[in-house]
Amino acid sequence: MHFLITNDDGFDAPGLAALYQALKPLGRITVVAPAICHSSRGHAVVTKQTIRVEKRAVEPFGDIHIVHSSPADCIRVGLRHVLKSPPDFVVAGINPGANLGVDLFYSGTAAAAREAAILGVPAIALSRLIHADFPIDWDVLAKHSTRVVSTMLKPEFQLPPGHFWNVNFPTIEGEKYPEEITFVPHGTEPHAVAFEVVEDSGDAQVLSYSALFRDRLRSGECDVHHLFEQRLTATPVGPAMTSDPLDRLKSQVSLVNATCAD
């Protein structure tokens, strides 16, 4: 088994080293990761400028490729430039901070997995909810990630082309993560968006985002709810963004056209 891995926190982030540790028992690993943090910058890619790529020996990985661009570009560079043949799986993470619900539109971790899926390679995004009272023990999380990835690699969890798995670990005392994986849809409710003014010069203000992640809205069935209930969640995410009302709109247009023809 050959894995391509990346993250959105930068090549020197502890979550990437933990992911490497988690996947070593499962196969061969190629690392193509961003030079700096790209957290919450979504699925940005570069097409109008050049991209600098460095090959460097970095512990604990050995030789890796460091990309001066986004997580999605790391996957593009990895799949279309660095590797001569596609890997069996792409895994992005481990992100310190959950990626739930509408976070999937902002998350660089999810964007990396989505880009891999779009380019035809099965992918998983791994994240862990954070809380100030429960710091991450990366060694423990790595061991549980080995178990979870091993499970998601089984044939019964194979997704259609273009889809990826979004997996989130809860914050839990003693890092006693659940054995069971809870399969849930992602939430569509918005964040509790709020800002506070930190500087005000009259004509200009400097704002700081002040909303709390845990104050977001959630339905009782979605990933946000289940993760906050300390369940380990997995959500299959597809590439289509066409909304359900399209069929209804098509039928309405057909009726209008028929009426006009009469």
N, C-alpha and C positions, 0 to 999 in steps of 0.2 A: 504494500500500500504506500502510495506516494502522496504526501500532503504539501500544498502550498499554503503558507500562513502569513497573515498580516494583522494589523490593528489600526486604531485611529489615534493612539496616544503617543506614537513615536517608537522607533526601534529600540530605545533604551528603557521602555516602560516595563515594570515588573510583571504585568499581565501577559506580555508577549513571551517573556522567559518562562512563565508558568505554563502557558499553552505549549511551548516547546517541550517542556518537561512532561506534560500530559500526553503528548502524542508520540514521544520517543518509543514507548513500548509497542506502538501500533504500526510503525513503519518509518519510511524515509521522509525527511522534512526539508523543504526549501523555504527560506525566509526572504520575502520582499516587503519591506516595511517603510513607512514614511519617516523622513528626517526629523520632523517636529510634530507636535500634537495637532490633530485636526478634529478634535471632539466637537460634535454638534454642527459640523459643516456640511453634512448631507452627502449627496451623490455628485459632488463637483468633479469635473474632469478638465484637463487642459488640452485644447486643440489648436490654439492660435500662437502659443509660445513654445519654447523648447523645454524639455524636462531633463534635469541633471540626475544621473544615476551613478552611485558610487558602489564599488565592490570593496568590502572591508571585512576583516576578521574581527568578530565581536563575540565576547563570552556571554552566554554559554553556547552560542550557536555554531561557532566557526565562521566560515565565509558566508556573508549575507549581502543582499543588494539593498541599498538605502536610496529611496526615491524622494526627490525634493518636490513632492506633489501630494495629492490626496490619497486616501485609502483606495478609492475606486481606480485611480491611476496606477497604484501599486499592483492591483490585480491585472489591469490591462498590460502593464509592462511585464509582469511576471508571466502571463499566459501567452503573450504575443511576441515577446522579445527575449526574456531570460531563458525560458524553458523551450526545448526543442520538441517536446511532446507534452500533451496536457497531463496534469496530475489526476489522481483518482478523486481527490477531494480538496476543496478550499475550506479553511477554517479561519475565522476572524475573531480576535479577542486576545485574552479574556479582558473584557472591559470593566473597569471599576465604576460601576453605575449601571442600573438596569436600562434596558432598551425595550420599552413597552408601548403598546397602543400607537398613538400618533408620533412617538419618538422615532418610529421607523422612517419617517420623512426627514428627520434631522440627523439621525445617527450615522456616523462614518463607519462604525462597525457593521451595521446592517447594510450600508451601501457597498462595502467590499464584498459581502456575501451575495448581494443582489447582482453586482456586476459579474461575478463568477458564474452565477446561474444564467444570466443573460447570454454569456459567452459559451454556455453549454457544459459547465462543470458543476457537479453537485456541491453544495456549500452549506456551512453552518456558521451562524453568528452566536458567540458565547458572551454573556454578560452576568454581572453579579450586583444585586441591589446593595447599596452602601448605607451605613448608618454610623454616626460618630462613636456610638457606644460599642460597636462590633467591628473592629478593624479586620481586614482580610488577612488570613494566613494563607499565603499563596501556595505553599507546599500541600496543605490540606485540600485547597480548592483544585489544585492540579490533579490530585488523586481522584477526586470526584469527577473531574472533567474527563479523565481517561475512561471511567465507567460510562458516562453519559454519551461521549462520542462513540464508544464501542457499540452502544445500543443503537444509536442513530445510523450507524453504518450497515445495520442488518437489512436484508432485502425487503422485509415487511415495512420498513420506514423509507423506502425509496420514493422520491417525489417525482412528478412529471417534469420534463425539461422546462427550465426557466424558473423553477421554484427553489426556495431555500428554507432551511429550518432556523427559526429564531428562538434561542434557548436562554432562559434567565434563571439564575440561582437566587434564592431568597437570602435575606439577612437573618441569621438564626444563631442563637446563643450556642457557643461551643462548636460552631460550624458543623453541626450534626445535620447535614443536608438530607432531605428525604430520599429514600431509595426509589420511590415511585415518581415517574414523570407524568405531569398533568398536561394533557393536550387540550389547548384552548384557542379560541379566536383572539385576535388582537382588538383592543378597544379603539373606539373612534371618537371618544369624548375628548374635548380640548383640555389643555393644561390650565391651571389657575394662574393666568398671566397677570403680573403686576410689576410696577417699577417704583423706585424711590429716587428722588432728586438728590444727588451728592454734591453737585456744583451748580450754581445759578449766577450767571453774569448779566442777567437782564435779557439780552438778545439770544443767548444760548444757554442750554442746560446740559448737564452730564447726568445720565440716568444709569442706575444699577438695577438689574433684574432682582426682584425681591420675593417672588412667589415661591412656595414650597412644593417640592416634587410630590410629597405625600398628600397634598391638598387637591390634587387633580380629581376630576370627576371620573366615575367608573361604573359600568354595569356589573351585575352580579355574576355574569358568565365570562367576562373577558380576562385577558392575561393580567391586567393591572390588579384586579380584585384578587385573583388567585395567588399572585406573587406576594401581595401584602398579607395574605393569609398563610405565608411561609410555605407555599408549595413551589416545587421546581417545575417551571412551565416550559412548554415547547409549542410553537406556533408555526404551521406551514404558511409561507408567504409566497404569493404568486406575482407574476410580472404584469398582469392586466390591471389597468387603472380606469377602464371604461365603466361608468356607473350603470346600475340596474335600470334607471329610467330610459335608457336608449331604446329598448324595444317598444316601450309605450310611445315615445316620441316618434319612432318610425311609423307606428300604426296611425298616429294622429296626422302625420304628414301625408300618409297614403289616403286617409279620409279626405283631407283638404284637397289633394290632387284630384281625387275622384269627383269631388263636388265641383271643382273648377272645370273639369272636363265635361261634366253634364251641362 
